[in-house]
């Protein structure tokens, strides 16, 4: 499997001639995905799902594309054929096995409603928690680590890494950081990842990582 990081929270995974897109949101520049099999949206916030991306990707797809998301996403974007998933669900789309976990977005502030959020395990290799600190039930080879957000404190990210202890990690959800702030966040993520014998990869938009 090959992972390509797009801006902010969006990831594209290629495997056996098909593609999976995760969280194509408003902070992400337009992109293409060859032989698109499925799109996963972790939650309804605009930086994780944008109709412009959905429409473009679906129009370019050569065949049927499965769309997986929590109920809140389907309610916010009713014009699409969503498959609603909840924590504990396991689904397949082409060569991709998807296992969903979590259930709730991290708290931003007590005055702001908490929405549904699902993390996703892809082919038992890549884990992406969306906007949460959900700890998966199995060991993690590659962890996509949120590195900046209104709900995030870097000490909590470090605590999360201290529990998950992935073999490899890379940063996501970085667009609200300055360049200096992102370097600081990367250094903290790298420190804890390496503390447990893992490897940190400072992916930026357009960079790819071999997940095999």
Beta strands, then each sheet from edge to edge (+ up, - down):
strand 1: 2-5
strand 2: 11-15
strand 3: 18-22
strand 4: 36-41
strand 5: 66-69
strand 6: 82-84
strand 7: 90-93
strand 8: 96-104
strand 9: 116-122
strand 10: 126-128
strand 11: 142-146
strand 12: 168-172
strand 13: 199-200
strand 14: 208-210
sheet 1: 6+ 5+ 4+ 3+ 2- 1+ 14-
sheet 2: 7+ 8- 9+ 10- 11- 12- 13-
end
